[in-house]
Amino acid sequence: MASKCPKCDKTVYFAEKVTSLGKDWHKFCLKCERCNKTLTPGGHAEHDRKPYCHKPCYATLFGPKGVNIGGAGSYIYDKPPSEGHLIPGPIEHASKMEEKKMNIAPKGPSKASSITTFTGEPNVCPCCSKKVYFAEKVTSLGKDWHRPCLRCERCGKTLIPGGHAEHDGQPYCHKPCYGILFGPKGSS
């Protein structure tokens, strides 16, 4: 029996469905709740069982707030920018940007570093350091993982590619771990 799309409430037939957030959607109904961008299953964030694109919408609405949070080029807007319109913002001179890059101390190898080969050899999983073959790999944070190895660094929950947060190259579940460890801290 065909299910109903949560966006348009029409029947979703097998040939046209995509599954995300535990529901079947029409491919073009799976859109960001804020900016209406078409999303892919597993390639978006969710809040209250609704899909959002990771940047800028989810980060703007539910991410940490404050000065200089979000990295270079991250600005918080009341509405997402529409295509074809330029939004004025601070522009840094290229030499200043290069100077900033040079002043950053290089980090040691992270636990999530992965060996990439171009010889047809499988990559190495950043978690267990074993070879990851094509049939068993999931790609996240720019690396190939075994499905069961892609887990939250704090609580160990199995994660899906694109459905988790990242800090210093390590995967974390959005709630509660990332928020507890790296979210805004209130005064007690």
N, C-alpha and C positions, 0 to 999 in steps of 0.2 A: 504494500500500500504506500502511495506517495505521501510525503509530508508537506506541511505548509511552511512557506518561507517566512521567517520572523520579521522581515522588512516590509514586504508587500502583501503578505497574508494570502498569496496565491499558491496553488499546488506546485511542488518542485518534483519534476520527473527525474529518474535516474541519469539520463543522458545530459541533463543541464545542471546537475547539482554540484556544489562544493560544500564540504563539511567543515564547520568551525564553531568553536564555543559550544560544542555538543549539539549543534543544530544543522539542518540542511538548508542552504541558501541558494538562490539563483546566483550565478557567477557575478552578475553586474549589480546585485542587491547587497553584496558584502562590501559595504563602504564605511569609511570613517564617519562617526556620528557628528564630528565637528566640521570637517572641511569637505566631506563627501567624496574623497578620493577612493577609487576602487582598490580593494585590498586583496591579498592572497591568503589562503588558509595557512595559519602558523606564522605569517609574516606581519603580524600586527599585535598591538597590546589590547588588553580588555580592562574595563572598569564597570562594575555593576552589570556584568554579562553583556556589555555593549562593546563593539569594536572601535578602536582608534588607531590611526597611524602613530608610529613611535615618536617621530619628530615631524613637525613641531607640536602636534596636538596633544598627545598623551603627556609629553614632558611639560608642556605649558600648563595644562589643566591640573595634573596630579603629581608632577615631579616636585623636587625641592624648590623653594622660592628664595630669592635673595640676590645680592649683587654678585656678579661674575659666576653664577651657577649655570651650568649648561655648556660651557666650553666656548671656543671662538665661534663667532657667527651666530650664536644663539640669542635671539631677542624674543621678548614676550610681547605678543600682540593680543588685543582684545578679539580680533577676528583673524583667521589665517589669510595670508596674502593671496589675492586672486591672480590667476595666470595672466601674464602680459603687463602687470603693473609693477613698477619698481617702488620699493619702499625705502625712503631715505634712512640711512643709518651711518654709524661711524665708519670711516674708511681709513685704514692704516696704510702707511707707505710700505712698500715691499721690503725695503732695507730694515725697517723696524721689526717687521715680522720675522725676517731672517735672524736678526739679532736676538729676538726672543727664543727662537728655536735653538740657537747656539748656547744660550745660558741655561738650558734645561740639562740637568745632570742625567747621564744615561743610566737606566735601570739595569739591574742584573736580570738574568733569564727568569721569566715567570713560570709558574707551574703549568700554565696553559700554553707554553710555547710548543710549537709543532715543527717537525722536520718536513719541509716540502721538497719533493724530488720531481725531476722532470724526465726521468728515465722510464716511466711506466711503473715504477715500484710504488707500492702503497705507502701512504703517509703514516706517521706514528701518532697514536692517540695521545693528547696532552695529559690525560688523566692516568692511564695505566702504562703508557710507553710501549704498547704493543702495536703491531701493524694494523692499519684500518683498511680493509678491502672494500672495493666499490659497493658490493651488495649489502654491506653492513654499516656503511657510513652515514652520518648526519653531519652537516656543515653548519657551524656556528662560530661567531667571533673570528671568522676568517680561517678556521682550522677544521680538520676532519676528526670526528669523535666516533666512538662506538655509541650506539643509542643509550645503553645503560650507564655509560660513563659521563654523559652530559648531565651533571647534577649540580644543585645549588651548593656553593662552597661552604655555606653555614649549616644548613639543615639536612642536606643530602637528598632533597626531593628531586626526582627525575624531571628534567626540563625539556621543552620542545624548542627547536631552532626558531629564533625570532620571537619567542614568547617569554623572554626573561630579560633581566637587567644585567649590566656588566660593570665591573669596577676593577681597574688595573689588570684587565685581561682575564678576569675570573668571572664565571657565571653565578648569578644569584637570582632567586625567585623574587618577583616584584614585592609581594606581600607574604610574610611580614619582613623577611630577612634584609632586603636592600633598604627598605625604609628604616628599620631599626638601626642598621649599621651606618648608613650614609645619609639618611634623611635629616630634615631640620631637627635640631635639639631645642626643647623648651626649657625654661628655667623652672626649678622645683621649688 
